[in-house]
Amino acid sequence: MIDKKDKYLRIFANIPEKIRAEDVIAVIDDKPFTWNTATIEIKNDSELGKKILIQLEKLGIL
Protein backbone atom coordinates (compact mmCIF):
# COMPACT_ATOMS: atom_id res chain seq x y z
CA MET A 1 0.00 0.00 0.00
CA ILE A 2 1.25 3.47 -0.89
CA ASP A 3 1.45 5.88 2.02
CA LYS A 4 0.21 9.48 1.80
CA LYS A 5 3.66 10.96 1.31
CA ASP A 6 4.51 8.65 -1.61
CA LYS A 7 1.12 9.25 -3.18
CA TYR A 8 1.59 13.01 -2.88
CA LEU A 9 5.07 12.88 -4.44
CA ARG A 10 3.75 10.85 -7.40
CA ILE A 11 1.02 13.42 -8.00
CA PHE A 12 3.50 16.30 -7.56
CA ALA A 13 5.80 14.85 -10.22
CA ASN A 14 3.02 15.20 -12.80
CA ILE A 15 2.00 18.79 -11.99
CA PRO A 16 3.23 21.46 -14.45
CA GLU A 17 5.84 23.84 -12.98
CA LYS A 18 3.66 26.94 -13.29
CA ILE A 19 0.88 25.31 -11.27
CA ARG A 20 3.36 24.07 -8.65
CA ALA A 21 4.56 27.61 -8.01
CA GLU A 22 1.25 29.48 -8.16
CA ASP A 23 -1.68 27.33 -7.06
CA VAL A 24 -2.47 27.17 -3.36
CA ILE A 25 -3.41 23.62 -2.40
CA ALA A 26 -3.73 23.92 1.36
CA VAL A 27 -4.21 26.52 4.08
CA ILE A 28 -2.88 25.49 7.47
CA ASP A 29 -3.06 27.84 10.46
CA ASP A 30 -4.07 30.69 8.11
CA LYS A 31 -0.92 30.17 5.98
CA PRO A 32 -1.34 29.28 2.29
CA PHE A 33 0.82 26.54 0.78
CA THR A 34 1.49 26.05 -2.91
CA TRP A 35 2.53 22.68 -4.33
CA ASN A 36 6.19 23.75 -3.99
CA THR A 37 6.00 24.96 -0.40
CA ALA A 38 3.89 21.99 0.65
CA THR A 39 6.44 19.64 -0.90
CA ILE A 40 9.25 21.12 1.20
CA GLU A 41 7.28 20.48 4.39
CA ILE A 42 6.21 17.01 3.31
CA LYS A 43 9.71 15.91 2.26
CA ASN A 44 11.08 17.12 5.62
CA ASP A 45 8.45 15.09 7.49
CA SER A 46 7.55 18.18 9.53
CA GLU A 47 4.42 18.44 11.65
CA LEU A 48 3.16 21.00 9.14
CA GLY A 49 3.78 18.53 6.33
CA LYS A 50 1.72 15.92 8.16
CA LYS A 51 -1.14 18.42 8.56
CA ILE A 52 -0.96 19.25 4.85
CA LEU A 53 -1.20 15.56 3.91
CA ILE A 54 -4.21 15.09 6.19
CA GLN A 55 -5.95 18.09 4.65
CA LEU A 56 -5.21 16.93 1.10
CA GLU A 57 -6.64 13.52 1.95
CA LYS A 58 -9.81 15.13 3.33
CA LEU A 59 -10.12 17.18 0.13
CA GLY A 60 -9.85 14.03 -1.98
CA ILE A 61 -6.57 15.04 -3.62
CA LEU A 62 -4.83 11.99 -2.15
All heavy atoms as TSV, in Angstrom:
chain	resi	resn	atom	element	x	y	z
A	1	MET	N	N	0.836	-1.187	0.000
A	1	MET	CA	C	0.000	0.000	0.000
A	1	MET	C	C	0.880	1.249	0.000
A	1	MET	O	O	1.875	1.307	0.712
A	1	MET	CB	C	-0.905	-0.003	1.234
A	1	MET	CG	C	-1.901	1.121	1.218
A	1	MET	SD	S	-3.171	0.866	2.471
A	1	MET	CE	C	-2.771	2.180	3.573
A	2	ILE	N	N	0.498	2.219	-0.790
A	2	ILE	CA	C	1.253	3.466	-0.890
A	2	ILE	C	C	0.828	4.394	0.238
A	2	ILE	O	O	-0.356	4.611	0.457
A	2	ILE	CB	C	0.986	4.144	-2.255
A	2	ILE	CG1	C	1.414	3.233	-3.399
A	2	ILE	CG2	C	1.701	5.478	-2.336
A	2	ILE	CD1	C	1.027	3.751	-4.765
A	3	ASP	N	N	1.815	4.950	0.963
A	3	ASP	CA	C	1.445	5.880	2.022
A	3	ASP	C	C	1.151	7.261	1.435
A	3	ASP	O	O	1.380	7.510	0.248
A	3	ASP	CB	C	2.503	5.929	3.124
A	3	ASP	CG	C	3.802	6.590	2.694
A	3	ASP	OD1	O	3.940	6.983	1.526
A	3	ASP	OD2	O	4.693	6.726	3.553
A	4	LYS	N	N	0.629	8.152	2.268
A	4	LYS	CA	C	0.209	9.478	1.798
A	4	LYS	C	C	1.353	10.269	1.190
A	4	LYS	O	O	1.173	10.946	0.176
A	4	LYS	CB	C	-0.407	10.270	2.951
A	4	LYS	CG	C	-1.780	9.796	3.345
A	4	LYS	CD	C	-2.341	10.659	4.446
A	4	LYS	CE	C	-2.365	9.849	5.709
A	4	LYS	NZ	N	-3.014	10.489	6.819
A	5	LYS	N	N	2.513	10.196	1.809
A	5	LYS	CA	C	3.662	10.960	1.311
A	5	LYS	C	C	4.044	10.492	-0.087
A	5	LYS	O	O	4.250	11.316	-0.988
A	5	LYS	CB	C	4.845	10.813	2.268
A	5	LYS	CG	C	6.075	11.585	1.837
A	5	LYS	CD	C	7.190	11.424	2.854
A	5	LYS	CE	C	8.455	12.128	2.417
A	5	LYS	NZ	N	9.523	11.975	3.400
A	6	ASP	N	N	4.152	9.189	-0.292
A	6	ASP	CA	C	4.512	8.655	-1.608
A	6	ASP	C	C	3.459	9.007	-2.652
A	6	ASP	O	O	3.788	9.361	-3.784
A	6	ASP	CB	C	4.707	7.146	-1.557
A	6	ASP	CG	C	5.972	6.743	-0.821
A	6	ASP	OD1	O	6.902	7.575	-0.720
A	6	ASP	OD2	O	6.036	5.599	-0.353
A	7	LYS	N	N	2.198	8.916	-2.262
A	7	LYS	CA	C	1.117	9.248	-3.181
A	7	LYS	C	C	1.204	10.720	-3.588
A	7	LYS	O	O	1.075	11.062	-4.757
A	7	LYS	CB	C	-0.233	8.939	-2.526
A	7	LYS	CG	C	-1.394	8.947	-3.464
A	7	LYS	CD	C	-2.634	8.416	-2.769
A	7	LYS	CE	C	-3.777	8.298	-3.733
A	7	LYS	NZ	N	-4.982	7.773	-3.086
A	8	TYR	N	N	1.448	11.584	-2.601
A	8	TYR	CA	C	1.595	13.013	-2.877
A	8	TYR	C	C	2.745	13.257	-3.850
A	8	TYR	O	O	2.601	14.002	-4.821
A	8	TYR	CB	C	1.833	13.799	-1.580
A	8	TYR	CG	C	2.175	15.244	-1.855
A	8	TYR	CD1	C	1.165	16.179	-2.043
A	8	TYR	CD2	C	3.498	15.665	-1.975
A	8	TYR	CE1	C	1.467	17.499	-2.339
A	8	TYR	CE2	C	3.812	16.969	-2.274
A	8	TYR	CZ	C	2.795	17.879	-2.451
A	8	TYR	OH	O	3.100	19.189	-2.762
A	9	LEU	N	N	3.889	12.650	-3.601
A	9	LEU	CA	C	5.065	12.876	-4.445
A	9	LEU	C	C	4.843	12.385	-5.874
A	9	LEU	O	O	5.344	12.991	-6.829
A	9	LEU	CB	C	6.301	12.231	-3.817
A	9	LEU	CG	C	6.762	12.888	-2.513
A	9	LEU	CD1	C	7.882	12.077	-1.875
A	9	LEU	CD2	C	7.187	14.333	-2.732
A	10	ARG	N	N	4.085	11.324	-6.048
A	10	ARG	CA	C	3.748	10.850	-7.399
A	10	ARG	C	C	2.858	11.856	-8.117
A	10	ARG	O	O	3.042	12.118	-9.308
A	10	ARG	CB	C	3.058	9.499	-7.340
A	10	ARG	CG	C	4.000	8.379	-7.014
A	10	ARG	CD	C	3.283	7.059	-7.038
A	10	ARG	NE	N	4.203	5.989	-6.688
A	10	ARG	CZ	C	3.947	4.723	-6.852
A	10	ARG	NH1	N	2.792	4.339	-7.345
A	10	ARG	NH2	N	4.828	3.820	-6.512
A	11	ILE	N	N	1.891	12.413	-7.405
A	11	ILE	CA	C	1.017	13.421	-7.999
A	11	ILE	C	C	1.832	14.671	-8.330
A	11	ILE	O	O	1.728	15.232	-9.427
A	11	ILE	CB	C	-0.149	13.759	-7.048
A	11	ILE	CG1	C	-1.072	12.559	-6.905
A	11	ILE	CG2	C	-0.922	14.985	-7.538
A	11	ILE	CD1	C	-2.092	12.680	-5.790
A	12	PHE	N	N	2.667	15.112	-7.390
A	12	PHE	CA	C	3.496	16.304	-7.557
A	12	PHE	C	C	4.367	16.211	-8.806
A	12	PHE	O	O	4.530	17.191	-9.538
A	12	PHE	CB	C	4.370	16.513	-6.315
A	12	PHE	CG	C	5.289	17.693	-6.412
A	12	PHE	CD1	C	4.812	18.974	-6.212
A	12	PHE	CD2	C	6.639	17.523	-6.694
A	12	PHE	CE1	C	5.666	20.069	-6.298
A	12	PHE	CE2	C	7.488	18.610	-6.783
A	12	PHE	CZ	C	7.000	19.891	-6.582
A	13	ALA	N	N	4.911	15.040	-9.063
A	13	ALA	CA	C	5.801	14.851	-10.219
A	13	ALA	C	C	5.096	15.113	-11.545
A	13	ALA	O	O	5.747	15.441	-12.540
A	13	ALA	CB	C	6.371	13.438	-10.202
A	14	ASN	N	N	3.777	15.016	-11.569
A	14	ASN	CA	C	3.020	15.198	-12.800
A	14	ASN	C	C	2.353	16.567	-12.915
A	14	ASN	O	O	1.621	16.804	-13.871
A	14	ASN	CB	C	1.965	14.096	-12.923
A	14	ASN	CG	C	2.615	12.753	-13.142
A	14	ASN	OD1	O	3.376	12.574	-14.074
A	14	ASN	ND2	N	2.328	11.814	-12.268
A	15	ILE	N	N	2.596	17.453	-11.961
A	15	ILE	CA	C	2.002	18.790	-11.987
A	15	ILE	C	C	2.932	19.724	-12.767
A	15	ILE	O	O	4.127	19.771	-12.495
A	15	ILE	CB	C	1.820	19.320	-10.541
A	15	ILE	CG1	C	0.934	18.393	-9.729
A	15	ILE	CG2	C	1.293	20.748	-10.540
A	15	ILE	CD1	C	-0.502	18.324	-10.161
A	16	PRO	N	N	2.398	20.497	-13.710
A	16	PRO	CA	C	3.231	21.460	-14.446
A	16	PRO	C	C	3.864	22.492	-13.505
A	16	PRO	O	O	3.259	22.880	-12.495
A	16	PRO	CB	C	2.242	22.139	-15.403
A	16	PRO	CG	C	1.116	21.179	-15.531
A	16	PRO	CD	C	1.027	20.465	-14.208
A	17	GLU	N	N	5.068	22.938	-13.829
A	17	GLU	CA	C	5.840	23.841	-12.976
A	17	GLU	C	C	5.079	25.118	-12.616
A	17	GLU	O	O	5.128	25.577	-11.475
A	17	GLU	CB	C	7.174	24.193	-13.640
A	17	GLU	CG	C	8.105	25.000	-12.767
A	17	GLU	CD	C	8.487	24.307	-11.458
A	17	GLU	OE1	O	8.719	23.084	-11.476
A	17	GLU	OE2	O	8.551	24.991	-10.417
A	18	LYS	N	N	4.387	25.698	-13.565
A	18	LYS	CA	C	3.658	26.942	-13.293
A	18	LYS	C	C	2.596	26.726	-12.213
A	18	LYS	O	O	2.424	27.557	-11.324
A	18	LYS	CB	C	3.015	27.477	-14.572
A	18	LYS	CG	C	2.352	28.799	-14.378
A	18	LYS	CD	C	1.849	29.396	-15.674
A	18	LYS	CE	C	1.226	30.743	-15.366
A	18	LYS	NZ	N	0.816	31.471	-16.503
A	19	ILE	N	N	1.906	25.610	-12.273
A	19	ILE	CA	C	0.876	25.306	-11.272
A	19	ILE	C	C	1.519	25.041	-9.920
A	19	ILE	O	O	1.015	25.482	-8.883
A	19	ILE	CB	C	0.019	24.113	-11.728
A	19	ILE	CG1	C	-0.797	24.526	-12.954
A	19	ILE	CG2	C	-0.882	23.610	-10.610
A	19	ILE	CD1	C	-1.550	23.401	-13.613
A	20	ARG	N	N	2.658	24.354	-9.909
A	20	ARG	CA	C	3.364	24.067	-8.654
A	20	ARG	C	C	3.693	25.343	-7.899
A	20	ARG	O	O	3.610	25.402	-6.680
A	20	ARG	CB	C	4.679	23.344	-8.921
A	20	ARG	CG	C	4.560	21.938	-9.363
A	20	ARG	CD	C	5.948	21.374	-9.562
A	20	ARG	NE	N	5.919	20.064	-10.180
A	20	ARG	CZ	C	6.999	19.389	-10.495
A	20	ARG	NH1	N	8.194	19.893	-10.259
A	20	ARG	NH2	N	6.889	18.201	-11.060
A	21	ALA	N	N	4.095	26.374	-8.629
A	21	ALA	CA	C	4.557	27.613	-8.012
A	21	ALA	C	C	3.421	28.553	-7.627
A	21	ALA	O	O	3.572	29.344	-6.697
A	21	ALA	CB	C	5.516	28.330	-8.958
A	22	GLU	N	N	2.294	28.474	-8.338
A	22	GLU	CA	C	1.251	29.481	-8.160
A	22	GLU	C	C	0.012	29.008	-7.405
A	22	GLU	O	O	-0.589	29.773	-6.658
A	22	GLU	CB	C	0.820	30.027	-9.525
A	22	GLU	CG	C	1.924	30.769	-10.241
A	22	GLU	CD	C	1.529	31.227	-11.643
A	22	GLU	OE1	O	0.377	30.989	-12.051
A	22	GLU	OE2	O	2.383	31.812	-12.317
A	23	ASP	N	N	-0.404	27.789	-7.619
A	23	ASP	CA	C	-1.675	27.334	-7.062
A	23	ASP	C	C	-1.554	26.939	-5.598
A	23	ASP	O	O	-0.723	26.102	-5.229
A	23	ASP	CB	C	-2.220	26.152	-7.854
A	23	ASP	CG	C	-2.761	26.554	-9.212
A	23	ASP	OD1	O	-2.608	27.733	-9.596
A	23	ASP	OD2	O	-3.343	25.693	-9.884
A	24	VAL	N	N	-2.408	27.514	-4.777
A	24	VAL	CA	C	-2.465	27.168	-3.361
A	24	VAL	C	C	-3.279	25.884	-3.228
A	24	VAL	O	O	-4.394	25.790	-3.746
A	24	VAL	CB	C	-3.113	28.307	-2.545
A	24	VAL	CG1	C	-3.339	27.879	-1.099
A	24	VAL	CG2	C	-2.250	29.560	-2.612
A	25	ILE	N	N	-2.708	24.896	-2.552
A	25	ILE	CA	C	-3.415	23.624	-2.399
A	25	ILE	C	C	-3.886	23.369	-0.976
A	25	ILE	O	O	-4.715	22.506	-0.748
A	25	ILE	CB	C	-2.560	22.427	-2.884
A	25	ILE	CG1	C	-1.263	22.323	-2.091
A	25	ILE	CG2	C	-2.303	22.525	-4.357
A	25	ILE	CD1	C	-0.585	20.985	-2.232
A	26	ALA	N	N	-3.326	24.125	-0.030
A	26	ALA	CA	C	-3.726	23.924	1.364
A	26	ALA	C	C	-3.522	25.218	2.144
A	26	ALA	O	O	-2.620	25.996	1.840
A	26	ALA	CB	C	-2.908	22.811	2.003
A	27	VAL	N	N	-4.371	25.420	3.141
A	27	VAL	CA	C	-4.210	26.523	4.079
A	27	VAL	C	C	-4.198	25.908	5.473
A	27	VAL	O	O	-5.178	25.310	5.903
A	27	VAL	CB	C	-5.339	27.566	3.948
A	27	VAL	CG1	C	-5.172	28.669	4.977
A	27	VAL	CG2	C	-5.381	28.147	2.537
A	28	ILE	N	N	-3.066	26.049	6.135
A	28	ILE	CA	C	-2.882	25.492	7.469
A	28	ILE	C	C	-2.539	26.635	8.413
A	28	ILE	O	O	-1.607	27.403	8.145
A	28	ILE	CB	C	-1.746	24.449	7.498
A	28	ILE	CG1	C	-1.951	23.356	6.454
A	28	ILE	CG2	C	-1.572	23.866	8.903
A	28	ILE	CD1	C	-3.123	22.442	6.684
A	29	ASP	N	N	-3.279	26.762	9.489
A	29	ASP	CA	C	-3.057	27.836	10.465
A	29	ASP	C	C	-3.011	29.204	9.782
A	29	ASP	O	O	-2.129	30.019	10.055
A	29	ASP	CB	C	-1.781	27.583	11.269
A	29	ASP	CG	C	-1.826	26.273	12.040
A	29	ASP	OD1	O	-2.931	25.869	12.453
A	29	ASP	OD2	O	-0.769	25.652	12.224
A	30	ASP	N	N	-3.939	29.425	8.874
A	30	ASP	CA	C	-4.068	30.685	8.114
A	30	ASP	C	C	-2.876	30.986	7.199
A	30	ASP	O	O	-2.698	32.118	6.769
A	30	ASP	CB	C	-4.305	31.872	9.047
A	30	ASP	CG	C	-5.623	31.759	9.786
A	30	ASP	OD1	O	-6.601	31.278	9.180
A	30	ASP	OD2	O	-5.686	32.153	10.968
A	31	LYS	N	N	-2.056	29.995	6.897
A	31	LYS	CA	C	-0.924	30.170	5.982
A	31	LYS	C	C	-1.184	29.357	4.718
A	31	LYS	O	O	-1.421	28.153	4.789
A	31	LYS	CB	C	0.380	29.696	6.622
A	31	LYS	CG	C	0.792	30.490	7.830
A	31	LYS	CD	C	2.049	29.918	8.432
A	31	LYS	CE	C	2.367	30.584	9.760
A	31	LYS	NZ	N	3.485	29.945	10.427
A	32	PRO	N	N	-1.124	30.007	3.546
A	32	PRO	CA	C	-1.343	29.276	2.289
A	32	PRO	C	C	-0.082	28.525	1.851
A	32	PRO	O	O	1.036	29.019	2.029
A	32	PRO	CB	C	-1.689	30.385	1.296
A	32	PRO	CG	C	-0.999	31.592	1.842
A	32	PRO	CD	C	-0.998	31.437	3.342
A	33	PHE	N	N	-0.285	27.352	1.288
A	33	PHE	CA	C	0.822	26.541	0.782
A	33	PHE	C	C	0.569	26.181	-0.669
A	33	PHE	O	O	-0.484	25.649	-1.013
A	33	PHE	CB	C	0.987	25.259	1.613
A	33	PHE	CG	C	1.498	25.530	2.993
A	33	PHE	CD1	C	0.624	25.822	4.023
A	33	PHE	CD2	C	2.854	25.538	3.251
A	33	PHE	CE1	C	1.083	26.105	5.291
A	33	PHE	CE2	C	3.337	25.813	4.515
A	33	PHE	CZ	C	2.446	26.104	5.541
A	34	THR	N	N	1.555	26.474	-1.513
A	34	THR	CA	C	1.494	26.051	-2.913
A	34	THR	C	C	2.019	24.624	-2.979
A	34	THR	O	O	2.502	24.070	-1.987
A	34	THR	CB	C	2.387	26.941	-3.801
A	34	THR	OG1	O	3.754	26.777	-3.399
A	34	THR	CG2	C	1.985	28.408	-3.729
A	35	TRP	N	N	1.960	24.020	-4.156
A	35	TRP	CA	C	2.533	22.681	-4.326
A	35	TRP	C	C	3.997	22.682	-3.893
A	35	TRP	O	O	4.441	21.770	-3.197
A	35	TRP	CB	C	2.428	22.241	-5.787
A	35	TRP	CG	C	1.056	21.830	-6.186
A	35	TRP	CD1	C	0.120	22.604	-6.815
A	35	TRP	CD2	C	0.446	20.557	-5.991
A	35	TRP	NE1	N	-1.027	21.883	-7.019
A	35	TRP	CE2	C	-0.856	20.613	-6.526
A	35	TRP	CE3	C	0.874	19.367	-5.420
A	35	TRP	CZ2	C	-1.722	19.532	-6.506
A	35	TRP	CZ3	C	0.007	18.284	-5.405
A	35	TRP	CH2	C	-1.271	18.374	-5.936
A	36	ASN	N	N	4.755	23.709	-4.310
A	36	ASN	CA	C	6.190	23.746	-3.989
A	36	ASN	C	C	6.447	23.865	-2.494
A	36	ASN	O	O	7.276	23.141	-1.935
A	36	ASN	CB	C	6.881	24.883	-4.734
A	36	ASN	CG	C	7.082	24.593	-6.199
A	36	ASN	OD1	O	7.083	23.445	-6.621
A	36	ASN	ND2	N	7.244	25.631	-6.992
A	37	THR	N	N	5.752	24.790	-1.829
A	37	THR	CA	C	6.001	24.964	-0.399
A	37	THR	C	C	5.492	23.771	0.408
A	37	THR	O	O	6.122	23.384	1.399
A	37	THR	CB	C	5.389	26.283	0.119
A	37	THR	OG1	O	3.988	26.311	-0.180
A	37	THR	CG2	C	6.071	27.489	-0.501
A	38	ALA	N	N	4.394	23.183	-0.024
A	38	ALA	CA	C	3.891	21.987	0.649
A	38	ALA	C	C	4.889	20.837	0.516
A	38	ALA	O	O	5.118	20.088	1.468
A	38	ALA	CB	C	2.538	21.588	0.070
A	39	THR	N	N	5.487	20.723	-0.655
A	39	THR	CA	C	6.442	19.644	-0.899
A	39	THR	C	C	7.648	19.742	0.027
A	39	THR	O	O	8.132	18.721	0.536
A	39	THR	CB	C	6.888	19.642	-2.370
A	39	THR	OG1	O	5.725	19.446	-3.185
A	39	THR	CG2	C	7.891	18.539	-2.655
A	40	ILE	N	N	8.121	20.932	0.278
A	40	ILE	CA	C	9.252	21.118	1.200
A	40	ILE	C	C	8.889	20.574	2.580
A	40	ILE	O	O	9.663	19.820	3.186
A	40	ILE	CB	C	9.650	22.603	1.271
A	40	ILE	CG1	C	10.243	23.049	-0.066
A	40	ILE	CG2	C	10.637	22.846	2.421
A	40	ILE	CD1	C	10.392	24.551	-0.212
A	41	GLU	N	N	7.716	20.948	3.069
A	41	GLU	CA	C	7.282	20.484	4.395
A	41	GLU	C	C	7.082	18.973	4.426
A	41	GLU	O	O	7.477	18.299	5.373
A	41	GLU	CB	C	5.990	21.196	4.804
A	41	GLU	CG	C	6.121	22.691	4.987
A	41	GLU	CD	C	7.053	23.092	6.119
A	41	GLU	OE1	O	7.216	22.317	7.087
A	41	GLU	OE2	O	7.612	24.195	6.039
A	42	ILE	N	N	6.489	18.447	3.367
A	42	ILE	CA	C	6.206	17.005	3.314
A	42	ILE	C	C	7.500	16.197	3.218
A	42	ILE	O	O	7.668	15.193	3.910
A	42	ILE	CB	C	5.245	16.703	2.152
A	42	ILE	CG1	C	3.864	17.296	2.475
A	42	ILE	CG2	C	5.163	15.204	1.880
A	42	ILE	CD1	C	2.905	17.350	1.309
A	43	LYS	N	N	8.440	16.637	2.382
A	43	LYS	CA	C	9.714	15.913	2.260
A	43	LYS	C	C	10.505	15.930	3.563
A	43	LYS	O	O	11.246	14.988	3.848
A	43	LYS	CB	C	10.556	16.505	1.128
A	43	LYS	CG	C	10.099	16.086	-0.244
A	43	LYS	CD	C	11.042	16.597	-1.303
A	43	LYS	CE	C	10.669	16.072	-2.679
A	43	LYS	NZ	N	11.608	16.566	-3.700
A	44	ASN	N	N	10.364	17.005	4.344
A	44	ASN	CA	C	11.084	17.116	5.615
A	44	ASN	C	C	10.367	16.416	6.764
A	44	ASN	O	O	10.833	16.471	7.899
A	44	ASN	CB	C	11.316	18.590	5.969
A	44	ASN	CG	C	12.359	19.226	5.085
A	44	ASN	OD1	O	13.308	18.575	4.659
A	44	ASN	ND2	N	12.185	20.494	4.783
A	45	ASP	N	N	9.232	15.787	6.475
A	45	ASP	CA	C	8.450	15.088	7.491
A	45	ASP	C	C	8.130	15.971	8.700
A	45	ASP	O	O	8.108	15.502	9.843
A	45	ASP	CB	C	9.164	13.808	7.960
A	45	ASP	CG	C	9.260	12.769	6.863
A	45	ASP	OD1	O	8.264	12.584	6.138
A	45	ASP	OD2	O	10.325	12.144	6.725
A	46	SER	N	N	7.869	17.254	8.441
A	46	SER	CA	C	7.547	18.180	9.526
A	46	SER	C	C	6.107	17.968	9.983
A	46	SER	O	O	5.303	17.343	9.294
A	46	SER	CB	C	7.731	19.627	9.060
A	46	SER	OG	O	6.731	19.976	8.120
A	47	GLU	N	N	5.793	18.507	11.158
A	47	GLU	CA	C	4.422	18.439	11.654
A	47	GLU	C	C	3.482	19.156	10.688
A	47	GLU	O	O	2.365	18.714	10.450
A	47	GLU	CB	C	4.317	19.049	13.051
A	47	GLU	CG	C	4.916	18.195	14.138
A	47	GLU	CD	C	4.285	16.807	14.213
A	47	GLU	OE1	O	3.044	16.705	14.176
A	47	GLU	OE2	O	5.035	15.823	14.306
A	48	LEU	N	N	3.943	20.253	10.127
A	48	LEU	CA	C	3.156	20.996	9.145
A	48	LEU	C	C	2.909	20.146	7.902
A	48	LEU	O	O	1.807	20.137	7.361
A	48	LEU	CB	C	3.911	22.278	8.769
A	48	LEU	CG	C	3.135	23.459	8.252
A	48	LEU	CD1	C	1.920	23.769	9.087
A	48	LEU	CD2	C	4.041	24.662	8.161
A	49	GLY	N	N	3.919	19.426	7.473
A	49	GLY	CA	C	3.778	18.531	6.326
A	49	GLY	C	C	2.736	17.450	6.578
A	49	GLY	O	O	1.945	17.112	5.694
A	50	LYS	N	N	2.708	16.936	7.797
A	50	LYS	CA	C	1.715	15.922	8.158
A	50	LYS	C	C	0.309	16.507	8.118
A	50	LYS	O	O	-0.632	15.868	7.648
A	50	LYS	CB	C	2.026	15.342	9.531
A	50	LYS	CG	C	3.307	14.518	9.553
A	50	LYS	CD	C	3.672	14.088	10.937
A	50	LYS	CE	C	5.047	13.428	10.934
A	50	LYS	NZ	N	5.512	13.132	12.276
A	51	LYS	N	N	0.164	17.745	8.592
A	51	LYS	CA	C	-1.138	18.418	8.557
A	51	LYS	C	C	-1.583	18.651	7.110
A	51	LYS	O	O	-2.765	18.501	6.795
A	51	LYS	CB	C	-1.064	19.758	9.292
A	51	LYS	CG	C	-0.969	19.647	10.782
A	51	LYS	CD	C	-0.916	21.035	11.407
A	51	LYS	CE	C	-0.770	20.987	12.903
A	51	LYS	NZ	N	-0.725	22.341	13.502
A	52	ILE	N	N	-0.645	19.020	6.258
A	52	ILE	CA	C	-0.963	19.246	4.850
A	52	ILE	C	C	-1.459	17.948	4.222
A	52	ILE	O	O	-2.467	17.941	3.512
A	52	ILE	CB	C	0.260	19.804	4.089
A	52	ILE	CG1	C	0.568	21.225	4.569
A	52	ILE	CG2	C	0.020	19.791	2.576
A	52	ILE	CD1	C	1.916	21.771	4.101
A	53	LEU	N	N	-0.778	16.843	4.472
A	53	LEU	CA	C	-1.196	15.557	3.912
A	53	LEU	C	C	-2.592	15.161	4.389
A	53	LEU	O	O	-3.404	14.673	3.603
A	53	LEU	CB	C	-0.189	14.463	4.274
A	53	LEU	CG	C	1.154	14.528	3.553
A	53	LEU	CD1	C	2.116	13.503	4.150
A	53	LEU	CD2	C	0.986	14.311	2.065
A	54	ILE	N	N	-2.879	15.405	5.653
A	54	ILE	CA	C	-4.206	15.089	6.192
A	54	ILE	C	C	-5.273	15.930	5.489
A	54	ILE	O	O	-6.315	15.425	5.086
A	54	ILE	CB	C	-4.239	15.291	7.721
A	54	ILE	CG1	C	-3.399	14.211	8.399
A	54	ILE	CG2	C	-5.672	15.286	8.255
A	54	ILE	CD1	C	-3.114	14.468	9.865
A	55	GLN	N	N	-4.983	17.220	5.311
A	55	GLN	CA	C	-5.953	18.094	4.652
A	55	GLN	C	C	-6.166	17.679	3.192
A	55	GLN	O	O	-7.291	17.647	2.714
A	55	GLN	CB	C	-5.522	19.551	4.716
A	55	GLN	CG	C	-6.582	20.475	4.125
A	55	GLN	CD	C	-6.247	21.936	4.254
A	55	GLN	OE1	O	-5.115	22.300	4.512
A	55	GLN	NE2	N	-7.234	22.779	4.052
A	56	LEU	N	N	-5.089	17.339	2.501
A	56	LEU	CA	C	-5.210	16.926	1.098
A	56	LEU	C	C	-6.009	15.633	0.983
A	56	LEU	O	O	-6.761	15.447	0.025
A	56	LEU	CB	C	-3.819	16.768	0.462
A	56	LEU	CG	C	-3.019	18.060	0.323
A	56	LEU	CD1	C	-1.645	17.756	-0.248
A	56	LEU	CD2	C	-3.755	19.066	-0.544
A	57	GLU	N	N	-5.860	14.753	1.961
A	57	GLU	CA	C	-6.638	13.516	1.951
A	57	GLU	C	C	-8.131	13.826	2.151
A	57	GLU	O	O	-8.984	13.281	1.475
A	57	GLU	CB	C	-6.128	12.564	3.029
A	57	GLU	CG	C	-6.763	11.201	2.968
A	57	GLU	CD	C	-6.119	10.239	3.934
A	57	GLU	OE1	O	-5.949	10.594	5.129
A	57	GLU	OE2	O	-5.778	9.128	3.505
A	58	LYS	N	N	-8.427	14.736	3.085
A	58	LYS	CA	C	-9.815	15.129	3.332
A	58	LYS	C	C	-10.453	15.771	2.098
A	58	LYS	O	O	-11.645	15.613	1.852
A	58	LYS	CB	C	-9.888	16.101	4.511
A	58	LYS	CG	C	-9.674	15.457	5.859
A	58	LYS	CD	C	-9.748	16.478	6.965
A	58	LYS	CE	C	-9.443	15.861	8.316
A	58	LYS	NZ	N	-9.437	16.873	9.393
A	59	LEU	N	N	-9.630	16.516	1.330
A	59	LEU	CA	C	-10.117	17.181	0.133
A	59	LEU	C	C	-10.253	16.237	-1.065
A	59	LEU	O	O	-10.758	16.615	-2.100
A	59	LEU	CB	C	-9.183	18.337	-0.243
A	59	LEU	CG	C	-9.146	19.512	0.721
A	59	LEU	CD1	C	-8.024	20.474	0.340
A	59	LEU	CD2	C	-10.483	20.232	0.746
A	60	GLY	N	N	-9.763	15.011	-0.895
A	60	GLY	CA	C	-9.852	14.027	-1.976
A	60	GLY	C	C	-8.744	14.143	-3.011
A	60	GLY	O	O	-8.814	13.533	-4.071
A	61	ILE	N	N	-7.708	14.911	-2.697
A	61	ILE	CA	C	-6.570	15.037	-3.616
A	61	ILE	C	C	-5.683	13.801	-3.534
A	61	ILE	O	O	-5.097	13.377	-4.517
A	61	ILE	CB	C	-5.781	16.336	-3.325
A	61	ILE	CG1	C	-6.678	17.543	-3.631
A	61	ILE	CG2	C	-4.489	16.392	-4.131
A	61	ILE	CD1	C	-6.102	18.872	-3.232
A	62	LEU	N	N	-5.609	13.225	-2.349
A	62	LEU	CA	C	-4.826	11.987	-2.145
A	62	LEU	C	C	-5.759	10.806	-2.000
A	62	LEU	O	O	-6.801	10.875	-1.460
A	62	LEU	CB	C	-3.956	12.087	-0.886
A	62	LEU	CG	C	-2.924	13.177	-0.857
A	62	LEU	CD1	C	-2.151	13.110	0.446
A	62	LEU	CD2	C	-1.954	13.045	-2.024
